[in-house]
Amino acid sequence: MRTIVHWCTALAIISFSYACKKNADKQMTQPPTVIDINLVAETSTPILKATILSLNANIGGLYSAVPVNYAKTSKSYPLIVSIHGGGQYGDGNLDLPLLLNDGIPELLDEKIFPPNFISKGVNYSFIVIA
């Protein structure tokens, strides 16, 4: 009886080893999955960045927002220029956060601006300048 148990155990170990090796061989022969970052739709909110610079007497700073994968891709993105109203005038430095009170800059600041828009089955993400 002991001999039968030993043979059954040995057979089970050999079968298990063969099954593991077979699965490992399968995994090794399948080509790796390559994801083209240019075709992937953005899923995270754009990265908002303040820039203080004096272009002229009226422009002392701006906010820019780029898609999260902007630096990783060669994809072209459309540009949205958001022009503020009279309530956001300032010195471009300390008053720059006033731009975040309305419109697209407010949505970007609150992280509720959609990372992509779909039109006719095509995903679009945008660069925003405010």
N, CA, C and O atoms as a DFTB+ gen file, in Angstrom:
520 C
 N C O
     1  1       0.833      -1.201       0.000
     2  2       0.000       0.000       0.000
     3  2       0.870       1.255       0.000
     4  3       0.570       2.230      -0.689
     5  1       1.946       1.220       0.775
     6  2       2.841       2.358       0.848
     7  2       3.464       2.650      -0.516
     8  3       3.639       3.811      -0.885
     9  1       3.792       1.618      -1.249
    10  2       4.411       1.780      -2.564
    11  2       3.458       2.473      -3.520
    12  3       3.890       3.309      -4.315
    13  1       2.186       2.152      -3.466
    14  2       1.187       2.786      -4.333
    15  2       1.071       4.274      -3.997
    16  3       0.987       5.111      -4.896
    17  1       1.067       4.601      -2.712
    18  2       0.990       5.998      -2.288
    19  2       2.210       6.752      -2.792
    20  3       2.079       7.872      -3.285
    21  1       3.409       6.151      -2.676
    22  2       4.627       6.805      -3.154
    23  2       4.566       7.042      -4.662
    24  3       4.924       8.119      -5.141
    25  1       4.109       6.027      -5.414
    26  2       4.000       6.162      -6.869
    27  2       2.980       7.236      -7.239
    28  3       3.211       8.011      -8.167
    29  1       1.869       7.291      -6.534
    30  2       0.842       8.305      -6.818
    31  2       1.370       9.702      -6.515
    32  3       1.127      10.649      -7.263
    33  1       2.091       9.812      -5.410
    34  2       2.677      11.106      -5.046
    35  2       3.698      11.532      -6.093
    36  3       3.699      12.683      -6.531
    37  1       4.560      10.613      -6.490
    38  2       5.568      10.922      -7.505
    39  2       4.909      11.323      -8.821
    40  3       5.346      12.277      -9.466
    41  1       3.867      10.608      -9.222
    42  2       3.157      10.912     -10.453
    43  2       2.499      12.294     -10.372
    44  3       2.512      13.043     -11.348
    45  1       1.933      12.631      -9.223
    46  2       1.301      13.943      -9.036
    47  2       2.344      15.055      -9.126
    48  3       2.087      16.094      -9.735
    49  1       3.520      14.851      -8.526
    50  2       4.587      15.863      -8.561
    51  2       5.081      16.051      -9.994
    52  3       5.282      17.182     -10.436
    53  1       5.280      14.947     -10.725
    54  2       5.746      15.034     -12.107
    55  2       4.700      15.747     -12.966
    56  3       5.049      16.596     -13.786
    57  1       3.428      15.410     -12.784
    58  2       2.358      16.053     -13.567
    59  2       2.295      17.543     -13.267
    60  3       2.157      18.360     -14.177
    61  1       2.397      17.896     -11.979
    62  2       2.352      19.298     -11.576
    63  2       3.545      20.056     -12.160
    64  3       3.389      21.164     -12.672
    65  1       4.733      19.458     -12.082
    66  2       5.939      20.089     -12.620
    67  2       5.813      20.308     -14.115
    68  3       6.197      21.360     -14.626
    69  1       5.276      19.320     -14.821
    70  2       5.115      19.433     -16.268
    71  2       4.102      20.543     -16.602
    72  3       4.314      21.321     -17.533
    73  1       3.016      20.607     -15.846
    74  2       1.987      21.625     -16.088
    75  2       2.558      23.027     -15.853
    76  3       2.279      23.947     -16.623
    77  1       3.352      23.191     -14.795
    78  2       3.954      24.497     -14.505
    79  2       4.932      24.892     -15.606
    80  3       4.949      26.040     -16.049
    81  1       5.745      23.933     -16.045
    82  2       6.711      24.207     -17.098
    83  2       6.000      24.568     -18.394
    84  3       6.426      25.477     -19.107
    85  1       4.931      23.868     -18.694
    86  2       4.184      24.131     -19.923
    87  2       3.619      25.553     -19.906
    88  3       3.698      26.256     -20.914
    89  1       3.048      25.990     -18.771
    90  2       2.518      27.347     -18.663
    91  2       3.629      28.384     -18.738
    92  3       3.455      29.444     -19.339
    93  1       4.765      28.079     -18.132
    94  2       5.892      29.006     -18.182
    95  2       6.389      29.150     -19.617
    96  3       6.717      30.255     -20.048
    97  1       6.447      28.031     -20.370
    98  2       6.865      28.086     -21.772
    99  2       5.893      28.908     -22.595
   100  3       6.306      29.670     -23.468
   101  1       4.597      28.758     -22.322
   102  2       3.576      29.525     -23.040
   103  2       3.767      31.018     -22.810
   104  3       3.685      31.819     -23.741
   105  1       4.024      31.381     -21.556
   106  2       4.186      32.786     -21.223
   107  2       5.435      33.360     -21.885
   108  3       5.445      34.528     -22.274
   109  1       6.471      32.567     -22.016
   110  2       7.716      33.039     -22.605
   111  2       7.594      33.224     -24.112
   112  3       8.252      34.100     -24.672
   113  1       6.766      32.421     -24.786
   114  2       6.681      32.501     -26.241
   115  2       5.712      33.566     -26.724
   116  3       5.768      33.952     -27.892
   117  1       4.831      34.051     -25.871
   118  2       3.892      35.085     -26.290
   119  2       4.624      36.423     -26.357
   120  3       5.394      36.751     -25.455
   121  1       4.392      37.201     -27.419
   122  2       5.076      38.491     -27.515
   123  2       4.601      39.434     -26.409
   124  3       3.439      39.382     -26.007
   125  1       5.485      40.287     -25.920
   126  2       5.069      41.227     -24.875
   127  2       4.047      42.217     -25.427
   128  3       4.071      42.570     -26.606
   129  1       3.156      42.653     -24.551
   130  2       2.147      43.622     -24.952
   131  2       2.792      45.001     -25.021
   132  3       3.384      45.465     -24.046
   133  1       2.677      45.645     -26.162
   134  2       3.231      46.982     -26.348
   135  2       2.061      47.953     -26.466
   136  3       1.165      47.770     -27.291
   137  1       2.082      48.980     -25.633
   138  2       1.019      49.978     -25.648
   139  2       1.573      51.244     -26.286
   140  3       2.557      51.810     -25.809
   141  1       0.940      51.682     -27.359
   142  2       1.344      52.916     -28.023
   143  2       0.727      54.078     -27.253
   144  3      -0.484      54.294     -27.299
   145  1       1.574      54.820     -26.547
   146  2       1.108      55.909     -25.696
   147  2       0.389      56.982     -26.521
   148  3      -0.417      57.741     -25.982
   149  1       0.678      57.048     -27.828
   150  2       0.016      58.029     -28.689
   151  2      -1.456      57.706     -28.913
   152  3      -2.233      58.584     -29.288
   153  1      -1.847      56.446     -28.685
   154  2      -3.233      56.040     -28.915
   155  2      -4.048      55.938     -27.639
   156  3      -5.263      55.745     -27.693
   157  1      -3.395      56.066     -26.492
   158  2      -4.066      55.909     -25.206
   159  2      -4.781      57.207     -24.838
   160  3      -4.208      58.293     -24.932
   161  1      -6.023      57.083     -24.424
   162  2      -6.788      58.250     -23.978
   163  2      -6.316      58.657     -22.589
   164  3      -6.027      57.804     -21.750
   165  1      -6.240      59.938     -22.357
   166  2      -5.857      60.449     -21.039
   167  2      -6.931      60.069     -20.019
   168  3      -8.126      60.129     -20.308
   169  1      -6.489      59.679     -18.831
   170  2      -7.436      59.294     -17.789
   171  2      -7.279      60.131     -16.525
   172  3      -8.139      60.088     -15.645
   173  1      -6.208      60.881     -16.426
   174  2      -5.983      61.729     -15.252
   175  2      -6.151      63.196     -15.640
   176  3      -5.937      63.578     -16.790
   177  1      -6.535      63.999     -14.667
   178  2      -6.734      65.421     -14.944
   179  2      -5.409      66.063     -15.348
   180  3      -4.348      65.637     -14.891
   181  1      -5.463      67.088     -16.203
   182  2      -4.238      67.750     -16.668
   183  2      -3.430      68.350     -15.518
   184  3      -3.958      68.628     -14.442
   185  1      -2.147      68.539     -15.772
   186  2      -1.232      69.106     -14.780
   187  2      -1.245      70.626     -14.929
   188  3      -0.896      71.159     -15.982
   189  1      -1.652      71.315     -13.864
   190  2      -1.770      72.772     -13.856
   191  2      -0.503      73.377     -13.251
   192  3      -0.032      72.938     -12.202
   193  1       0.039      74.388     -13.926
   194  2       1.287      75.003     -13.466
   195  2       1.197      76.523     -13.614
   196  3       0.777      77.022     -14.657
   197  1       1.586      77.248     -12.581
   198  2       1.636      78.711     -12.629
   199  2       3.001      79.147     -13.142
   200  3       4.031      78.584     -12.771
   201  1       2.990      80.160     -14.002
   202  2       4.242      80.717     -14.519
   203  2       4.173      82.227     -14.366
   204  3       3.256      82.870     -14.878
   205  1       5.145      82.787     -13.661
   206  2       5.198      84.238     -13.474
   207  2       6.261      84.775     -14.417
   208  3       7.435      84.416     -14.322
   209  1       5.831      85.643     -15.332
   210  2       6.751      86.283     -16.270
   211  2       6.148      87.594     -16.714
   212  3       4.928      87.737     -16.796
   213  1       6.992      88.527     -16.994
   214  2       6.502      89.835     -17.391
   215  2       6.648      89.985     -18.900
   216  3       7.723      90.315     -19.401
   217  1       5.555      89.740     -19.617
   218  2       5.576      89.891     -21.072
   219  2       5.444      91.351     -21.474
   220  3       6.113      91.823     -22.393
   221  1       4.574      92.052     -20.770
   222  2       4.400      93.493     -21.002
   223  2       3.696      94.072     -19.779
   224  3       3.563      93.396     -18.758
   225  1       3.249      95.313     -19.880
   226  2       2.615      95.962     -18.733
   227  2       1.313      95.289     -18.327
   228  3       0.886      95.412     -17.178
   229  1       0.674      94.578     -19.256
   230  2      -0.618      93.956     -18.966
   231  2      -0.540      92.473     -18.639
   232  3      -1.474      91.925     -18.053
   233  1       0.543      91.816     -19.002
   234  2       0.651      90.368     -18.778
   235  2       1.842      90.089     -17.881
   236  3       2.995      90.285     -18.266
   237  1       1.536      89.625     -16.669
   238  2       2.598      89.346     -15.703
   239  2       2.691      87.885     -15.315
   240  3       3.552      87.514     -14.518
   241  1       1.832      87.056     -15.857
   242  2       1.890      85.638     -15.534
   243  2       0.775      84.879     -16.220
   244  3      -0.114      85.470     -16.832
   245  1       0.833      83.565     -16.110
   246  2      -0.180      82.724     -16.741
   247  2      -0.210      81.363     -16.066
   248  3       0.700      80.987     -15.328
   249  1      -1.268      80.651     -16.339
   250  2      -1.376      79.248     -15.936
   251  2      -1.364      78.416     -17.208
   252  3      -1.949      78.792     -18.224
   253  1      -0.695      77.297     -17.131
   254  2      -0.733      76.350     -18.238
   255  2      -1.134      74.991     -17.677
   256  3      -0.815      74.646     -16.539
   257  1      -1.834      74.240     -18.497
   258  2      -2.229      72.880     -18.116
   259  2      -1.951      71.980     -19.310
   260  3      -2.364      72.267     -20.433
   261  1      -1.249      70.896     -19.050
   262  2      -0.938      69.943     -20.117
   263  2      -1.427      68.561     -19.698
   264  3      -1.484      68.254     -18.508
   265  1      -1.780      67.729     -20.679
   266  2      -2.187      66.365     -20.350
   267  2      -1.058      65.623     -19.609
   268  3       0.120      65.913     -19.813
   269  1      -1.427      64.682     -18.765
   270  2      -0.465      63.948     -17.943
   271  2       0.607      63.269     -18.798
   272  3       1.778      63.263     -18.419
   273  1       0.230      62.701     -19.936
   274  2       1.188      61.981     -20.782
   275  2       1.873      62.872     -21.812
   276  3       2.504      62.359     -22.737
   277  1       1.766      64.174     -21.678
   278  2       2.310      65.112     -22.665
   279  2       3.803      64.893     -22.906
   280  3       4.243      64.895     -24.056
   281  1       4.577      64.708     -21.862
   282  2       6.026      64.550     -22.003
   283  2       6.419      63.174     -22.539
   284  3       7.547      62.992     -22.995
   285  1       5.514      62.215     -22.491
   286  2       5.829      60.842     -22.898
   287  2       5.424      60.522     -24.331
   288  3       5.656      59.409     -24.803
   289  1       4.829      61.470     -25.022
   290  2       4.266      61.178     -26.332
   291  2       4.688      62.208     -27.371
   292  3       5.105      63.317     -27.038
   293  1       4.573      61.824     -28.614
   294  2       4.834      62.758     -29.705
   295  2       3.514      63.260     -30.296
   296  3       3.501      63.944     -31.319
   297  1       2.430      62.916     -29.650
   298  2       1.090      63.285     -30.096
   299  2       0.915      64.805     -30.063
   300  3       1.445      65.479     -29.179
   301  1       0.176      65.333     -31.025
   302  2      -0.154      66.757     -31.047
   303  2      -1.442      66.984     -30.266
   304  3      -2.362      66.168     -30.321
   305  1      -1.503      68.090     -29.542
   306  2      -2.685      68.422     -28.759
   307  2      -3.213      69.784     -29.193
   308  3      -2.423      70.697     -29.435
   309  1      -4.535      69.939     -29.298
   310  2      -5.105      71.262     -29.580
   311  2      -4.905      72.188     -28.378
   312  3      -4.771      71.730     -27.243
   313  1      -4.886      73.484     -28.642
   314  2      -4.670      74.491     -27.605
   315  2      -5.956      75.253     -27.335
   316  3      -6.649      75.680     -28.258
   317  1      -6.263      75.415     -26.052
   318  2      -7.376      76.278     -25.627
   319  2      -6.746      77.472     -24.922
   320  3      -5.962      77.304     -23.988
   321  1      -7.087      78.674     -25.367
   322  2      -6.629      79.894     -24.705
   323  2      -7.831      80.447     -23.957
   324  3      -8.839      80.818     -24.559
   325  1      -7.710      80.496     -22.638
   326  2      -8.790      80.998     -21.792
   327  2      -8.459      82.437     -21.402
   328  3      -7.468      82.696     -20.720
   329  1      -9.297      83.361     -21.842
   330  2      -9.078      84.782     -21.553
   331  2     -10.003      85.185     -20.409
   332  3     -11.221      85.024     -20.490
   333  1      -9.411      85.706     -19.357
   334  2     -10.190      86.031     -18.160
   335  2     -10.975      87.323     -18.324
   336  3     -10.762      88.098     -19.256
   337  1     -11.888      87.523     -17.387
   338  2     -12.690      88.747     -17.354
   339  2     -12.048      89.803     -16.475
   340  3     -10.932      89.631     -15.985
   341  1     -12.759      90.882     -16.285
   342  2     -12.247      92.013     -15.508
   343  2     -12.008      91.705     -14.035
   344  3     -11.220      92.392     -13.385
   345  1     -12.664      90.700     -13.505
   346  2     -12.505      90.368     -12.085
   347  2     -11.193      89.673     -11.759
   348  3     -10.896      89.424     -10.590
   349  1     -10.414      89.361     -12.769
   350  2      -9.152      88.656     -12.524
   351  2      -7.924      89.509     -12.830
   352  3      -6.824      88.973     -12.968
   353  1      -8.092      90.820     -12.937
   354  2      -6.914      91.672     -13.144
   355  2      -6.053      91.642     -11.905
   356  3      -6.555      91.531     -10.787
   357  1      -4.755      91.741     -12.110
   358  2      -3.831      91.765     -10.980
   359  2      -2.436      92.111     -11.455
   360  3      -2.243      92.637     -12.551
   361  1      -1.463      91.802     -10.602
   362  2      -0.081      92.139     -10.935
   363  2       0.653      90.963     -11.615
   364  3       1.831      91.085     -11.951
   365  1      -0.032      89.842     -11.814
   366  2       0.594      88.690     -12.456
   367  2       1.463      87.892     -11.530
   368  3       2.006      86.864     -11.934
   369  1       1.614      88.329     -10.303
   370  2       2.462      87.620      -9.358
   371  2       1.618      87.156      -8.181
   372  3       1.167      86.011      -8.152
   373  1       1.404      88.027      -7.222
   374  2       0.604      87.665      -6.046
   375  2      -0.867      87.484      -6.400
   376  3      -1.573      86.713      -5.750
   377  1      -1.329      88.191      -7.428
   378  2      -2.727      88.115      -7.824
   379  2      -3.009      87.028      -8.862
   380  3      -4.153      86.872      -9.289
   381  1      -2.003      86.285      -9.267
   382  2      -2.182      85.261     -10.298
   383  2      -3.258      84.229      -9.941
   384  3      -3.985      83.800     -10.837
   385  1      -3.395      83.809      -8.677
   386  2      -4.462      82.851      -8.335
   387  2      -5.884      83.351      -8.596
   388  3      -6.824      82.557      -8.589
   389  1      -6.054      84.664      -8.829
   390  2      -7.379      85.182      -9.183
   391  2      -7.892      84.545     -10.479
   392  3      -9.102      84.443     -10.683
   393  1      -6.975      84.119     -11.353
   394  2      -7.386      83.469     -12.603
   395  2      -8.125      82.160     -12.351
   396  3      -8.863      81.689     -13.216
   397  1      -7.932      81.574     -11.181
   398  2      -8.524      80.266     -10.870
   399  2      -9.942      80.367     -10.315
   400  3     -10.501      79.378      -9.842
   401  1     -10.521      81.568     -10.373
   402  2     -11.857      81.763      -9.797
   403  2     -13.008      81.454     -10.748
   404  3     -14.139      81.265     -10.299
   405  1     -12.744      81.398     -12.052
   406  2     -13.832      81.218     -13.021
   407  2     -13.391      80.355     -14.202
   408  3     -12.202      80.193     -14.473
   409  1     -14.382      79.812     -14.887
   410  2     -14.165      79.147     -16.168
   411  2     -13.270      77.914     -16.132
   412  3     -13.212      77.184     -15.144
   413  1     -12.585      77.715     -17.232
   414  2     -11.730      76.534     -17.376
   415  2     -10.633      76.484     -16.311
   416  3     -10.381      75.409     -15.766
   417  1      -9.960      77.614     -15.985
   418  2      -8.942      77.539     -14.934
   419  2      -9.496      77.045     -13.587
   420  3      -8.813      76.326     -12.858
   421  1     -10.718      77.429     -13.270
   422  2     -11.341      76.957     -12.035
   423  2     -11.550      75.437     -12.088
   424  3     -11.286      74.739     -11.109
   425  1     -12.022      74.932     -13.225
   426  2     -12.218      73.486     -13.382
   427  2     -10.883      72.737     -13.275
   428  3     -10.817      71.662     -12.679
   429  1      -9.834      73.306     -13.848
   430  2      -8.510      72.689     -13.758
   431  2      -8.013      72.675     -12.316
   432  3      -7.485      71.669     -11.843
   433  1      -8.186      73.802     -11.621
   434  2      -7.735      73.909     -10.236
   435  2      -8.477      72.936      -9.326
   436  3      -7.881      72.362      -8.414
   437  1      -9.757      72.750      -9.565
   438  2     -10.566      71.832      -8.750
   439  2     -10.458      70.385      -9.232
   440  3     -11.095      69.491      -8.675
   441  1      -9.651      70.162     -10.268
   442  2      -9.403      68.830     -10.838
   443  2     -10.688      68.152     -11.340
   444  3     -10.864      66.941     -11.214
   445  1     -11.575      68.972     -11.911
   446  2     -12.802      68.416     -12.498
   447  2     -12.874      68.665     -14.010
   448  3     -13.856      68.300     -14.656
   449  1     -11.836      69.285     -14.564
   450  2     -11.756      69.435     -16.017
   451  2     -11.521      68.042     -16.599
   452  3     -10.586      67.361     -16.179
   453  1     -12.337      67.603     -17.549
   454  2     -12.188      66.241     -18.069
   455  2     -10.825      66.015     -18.731
   456  3     -10.344      66.884     -19.458
   457  1     -10.201      64.863     -18.489
   458  2      -8.903      64.579     -19.097
   459  2      -8.984      64.374     -20.607
   460  3      -7.998      64.579     -21.315
   461  1     -10.157      63.972     -21.104
   462  2     -10.339      63.840     -22.549
   463  2     -11.805      64.032     -22.895
   464  3     -12.699      63.850     -22.069
   465  1     -12.009      64.401     -24.130
   466  2     -13.353      64.578     -24.675
   467  2     -13.471      63.660     -25.879
   468  3     -12.497      63.478     -26.611
   469  1     -14.631      63.084     -26.097
   470  2     -14.827      62.196     -27.234
   471  2     -15.769      62.872     -28.227
   472  3     -16.874      63.287     -27.874
   473  1     -15.314      62.973     -29.469
   474  2     -16.127      63.535     -30.539
   475  2     -16.021      62.623     -31.754
   476  3     -14.934      62.417     -32.295
   477  1     -17.158      62.080     -32.178
   478  2     -17.212      61.155     -33.313
   479  2     -16.246      59.984     -33.137
   480  3     -15.597      59.549     -34.088
   481  1     -16.162      59.482     -31.902
   482  2     -15.348      58.308     -31.612
   483  2     -13.862      58.576     -31.441
   484  3     -13.090      57.633     -31.273
   485  1     -13.440      59.830     -31.479
   486  2     -12.031      60.177     -31.325
   487  2     -11.838      60.888     -29.980
   488  3     -12.605      61.784     -29.626
   489  1     -10.798      60.473     -29.233
   490  2     -10.469      61.111     -27.964
   491  2      -9.627      62.357     -28.201
   492  3      -8.679      62.335     -28.986
   493  1      -9.978      63.438     -27.523
   494  2      -9.204      64.675     -27.606
   495  2      -8.835      65.112     -26.196
   496  3      -9.677      65.109     -25.298
   497  1      -7.587      65.485     -26.007
   498  2      -7.115      66.120     -24.792
   499  2      -6.527      67.463     -25.218
   500  3      -6.150      67.636     -26.377
   501  1      -6.449      68.404     -24.294
   502  2      -6.065      69.757     -24.665
   503  2      -4.938      70.301     -23.806
   504  3      -4.749      69.889     -22.662
   505  1      -4.190      71.242     -24.386
   506  2      -3.292      72.096     -23.638
   507  2      -4.099      73.367     -23.387
   508  3      -4.762      73.874     -24.292
   509  1      -4.043      73.879     -22.157
   510  2      -4.804      75.079     -21.814
   511  2      -3.840      76.147     -21.321
   512  3      -2.964      75.875     -20.500
   513  1      -4.007      77.363     -21.830
   514  2      -3.249      78.527     -21.365
   515  2      -4.268      79.537     -20.857
   516  3      -5.233      79.858     -21.552
   517  1      -4.052      80.039     -19.640
   518  2      -4.955      81.054     -19.073
   519  2      -4.138      82.223     -18.552
   520  3      -4.701      83.188     -18.034
